[in-house]
């Protein structure tokens, strides 16, 4: 049996920032095989995986399930975000 996935320590702050920037965010991290969430902005949706930059690289590595989801996704490529600057860059790319 797989264990429940937990949110990264920075997830709540990044989600709040995403919403302050005028985007929508839907949590999906508790759905098996899903990434952390979906950002909707200006008519575009992007699946995202949030990683905590304060963690060592070994703790930020994608799980096998996350890699598989990203590799096999046939829509817009999912994006890994760690910081507010990552969010800003992503939102700029979504116009």
Secondary structure, DSSP 8 states (H G I E B T S, - for coil): --------TTHHHHHHHHHHTT-EEEE-TTSTT--SEEEEETTEEEEEEE--TTS-HHHHS--HHHHHHHHH--SS--EEE-SHHHHHHHHHHT-
